[in-house]
Amino acid sequence: MIQETFPIIVSGAEVLNERILLTHVENGLLMNGL
């Protein structure tokens, strides 16, 4: 999953990275039609 392949480095950037990743993943899934 994302947690395994995308290690979290800074707690401050953790939220931003998670939100960005989630939005990209959601957009990717929507674009792929899943």
mmCIF file of the C-alpha atoms, coordinates in Angstrom:
data_MODEL
# 
_entry.id   MODEL 
# 
loop_
_atom_site.group_PDB 
_atom_site.id 
_atom_site.type_symbol 
_atom_site.label_atom_id 
_atom_site.label_alt_id 
_atom_site.label_comp_id 
_atom_site.label_asym_id 
_atom_site.label_entity_id 
_atom_site.label_seq_id 
_atom_site.pdbx_PDB_ins_code 
_atom_site.Cartn_x 
_atom_site.Cartn_y 
_atom_site.Cartn_z 
_atom_site.occupancy 
_atom_site.B_iso_or_equiv 
_atom_site.pdbx_formal_charge 
_atom_site.auth_seq_id 
_atom_site.auth_comp_id 
_atom_site.auth_asym_id 
_atom_site.auth_atom_id 
_atom_site.pdbx_PDB_model_num 
ATOM 1  C CA . MET A 1 1  ? 0.000   0.000  0.000   1.00 0.00 ? 1  MET A CA 1 
ATOM 2  C CA . ILE A 1 2  ? 0.965   3.658  0.049   1.00 0.00 ? 2  ILE A CA 1 
ATOM 3  C CA . GLN A 1 3  ? 2.183   3.524  3.647   1.00 0.00 ? 3  GLN A CA 1 
ATOM 4  C CA . GLU A 1 4  ? 4.746   0.868  2.711   1.00 0.00 ? 4  GLU A CA 1 
ATOM 5  C CA . THR A 1 5  ? 6.094   2.478  -0.444  1.00 0.00 ? 5  THR A CA 1 
ATOM 6  C CA . PHE A 1 6  ? 5.899   6.084  0.710   1.00 0.00 ? 6  PHE A CA 1 
ATOM 7  C CA . PRO A 1 7  ? 7.670   6.546  4.072   1.00 0.00 ? 7  PRO A CA 1 
ATOM 8  C CA . ILE A 1 8  ? 6.712   9.565  6.131   1.00 0.00 ? 8  ILE A CA 1 
ATOM 9  C CA . ILE A 1 9  ? 9.678   11.782 7.006   1.00 0.00 ? 9  ILE A CA 1 
ATOM 10 C CA . VAL A 1 10 ? 8.427   14.853 8.847   1.00 0.00 ? 10 VAL A CA 1 
ATOM 11 C CA . SER A 1 11 ? 5.267   15.012 10.924  1.00 0.00 ? 11 SER A CA 1 
ATOM 12 C CA . GLY A 1 12 ? 4.665   18.534 9.621   1.00 0.00 ? 12 GLY A CA 1 
ATOM 13 C CA . ALA A 1 13 ? 4.822   17.398 5.992   1.00 0.00 ? 13 ALA A CA 1 
ATOM 14 C CA . GLU A 1 14 ? 3.016   14.157 6.837   1.00 0.00 ? 14 GLU A CA 1 
ATOM 15 C CA . VAL A 1 15 ? -0.436  15.700 6.587   1.00 0.00 ? 15 VAL A CA 1 
ATOM 16 C CA . LEU A 1 16 ? 0.411   17.558 3.372   1.00 0.00 ? 16 LEU A CA 1 
ATOM 17 C CA . ASN A 1 17 ? 1.949   14.470 1.771   1.00 0.00 ? 17 ASN A CA 1 
ATOM 18 C CA . GLU A 1 18 ? -0.980  12.292 2.804   1.00 0.00 ? 18 GLU A CA 1 
ATOM 19 C CA . ARG A 1 19 ? -3.503  14.784 1.456   1.00 0.00 ? 19 ARG A CA 1 
ATOM 20 C CA . ILE A 1 20 ? -1.581  15.204 -1.793  1.00 0.00 ? 20 ILE A CA 1 
ATOM 21 C CA . LEU A 1 21 ? -1.147  11.452 -2.190  1.00 0.00 ? 21 LEU A CA 1 
ATOM 22 C CA . LEU A 1 22 ? -4.800  10.797 -1.403  1.00 0.00 ? 22 LEU A CA 1 
ATOM 23 C CA . THR A 1 23 ? -5.939  13.395 -3.927  1.00 0.00 ? 23 THR A CA 1 
ATOM 24 C CA . HIS A 1 24 ? -3.589  12.004 -6.590  1.00 0.00 ? 24 HIS A CA 1 
ATOM 25 C CA . VAL A 1 25 ? -4.699  8.442  -5.893  1.00 0.00 ? 25 VAL A CA 1 
ATOM 26 C CA . GLU A 1 26 ? -8.365  9.424  -5.942  1.00 0.00 ? 26 GLU A CA 1 
ATOM 27 C CA . ASN A 1 27 ? -7.888  11.386 -9.166  1.00 0.00 ? 27 ASN A CA 1 
ATOM 28 C CA . GLY A 1 28 ? -5.978  8.472  -10.688 1.00 0.00 ? 28 GLY A CA 1 
ATOM 29 C CA . LEU A 1 29 ? -8.707  6.016  -9.748  1.00 0.00 ? 29 LEU A CA 1 
ATOM 30 C CA . LEU A 1 30 ? -11.372 8.317  -11.160 1.00 0.00 ? 30 LEU A CA 1 
ATOM 31 C CA . MET A 1 31 ? -9.390  8.805  -14.367 1.00 0.00 ? 31 MET A CA 1 
ATOM 32 C CA . ASN A 1 32 ? -8.853  5.041  -14.659 1.00 0.00 ? 32 ASN A CA 1 
ATOM 33 C CA . GLY A 1 33 ? -12.572 4.516  -14.227 1.00 0.00 ? 33 GLY A CA 1 
ATOM 34 C CA . LEU A 1 34 ? -12.244 2.348  -11.113 1.00 0.00 ? 34 LEU A CA 1 
# 
